[in-house]
């Protein structure tokens, strides 16, 4: 099995369910199911990655990864299928040349760690 995070298409771009909106501060916590480097569409109609997470209540949600801050945070965390993953935006933004950029937090607890112990945090 190849590692999706080593796929050049994902580096360049950086299954059912509802889309999650980060218009207001919120977070998604659950099991990371997949990432597809080109299945999403950003605000400008360009392809972008699409993440699928199963939340703790069994709901499957999709997150389009079109915003630079989210791309960067996901790239740093590199969640893999089965990992306990939290993606959140607390309302923080930073000024960039094109306006305000949301500052996302991505936390990951590897599937092996989850299986070995019950998590103490959101993860």
Secondary structure, 3 states (H helix, E strand, C coil): CCCHHHCHHHHHHCCCCEECCCCCCEEEEEEEEEEEEEEEECCCCCEEEEEEEEECCCCEEEEEECCHHHHHHHHHHCCCCCCEEEEEEEEEEEEECCEEEEEEEEEEECHHHHHHCCCCCCC
